[in-house]
């Protein structure tokens, strides 16, 4: 890839990301064969008012699976996609109207396996060199789009862990009305460490996910669910997640979609 002109805060991250391995993100080994290819776009931007940020969307509340969950834009590979970056950019365009020409590709992270759905997900790191307004293009699938400031993600007051009914505990972030956890939170947490941006935070602050909304979990898996102040028991401050009503029709396109809550991407301590 051609080295783009980037803000100075990006540079500590790039060497670490380009040398990263699967074990930097998860304890699960990615199978050499099998699994359905998919990709997500991990899009770094910068707002003049709030500084560096990450683009995250929230799934529609009435989706058949994984309703209300924050996630990176992305989805399953189509036959016409040239590579993982093409998949991630196509999905981001379809979901939130992202212009691929506004993005500079930086690196592909290691492939991460989702055992529950048997997806193999490639996170694609990119720089949003020409930010523009984005919004849900498919209300049946996407309820909300947000740029989460890195300053808020690293704020110890906005960090916690989530506890799945199975006993799994993994990292989470409470920002802009969202509880971000599972795959998405695991990748974010690892990137904050790699970039040297992470700050110490109280790991005894735990949010219990309600059993009715939590996904099945393997012993190492990090599932995702919608949590509200009325349904989650918390130790420390909790933030109600945003939500919206929409139908599940487009979810049929990717019935085994690589949902953010299915994979154990919690960073290895």
Secondary structure, 3 states (H helix, E strand, C coil): CCCCCCCHHHHHHHHHHHCCCHHHCCCCCCCCCCCEEEEEEEEEEEECCCEEEEEEEEECCCCCCCCCCEECEEEECCCCCCCHHHHHHHHHHHHHCCCHHHEEEEEEEEEEEECCCCEEEEEEEEEECCCCCCCCCCCCCEEEEEEEEHHHHHCHHHEEEEECCCCCEEEEEEECCEEECHHHHHHHHHHHHHCCCCCCCCCCCEEECCCCCCCCCCCCCCCCCCCCCCCCEECCCCCCCCCCCCCCHHHHHHCCCCCCCCCCCCCCC
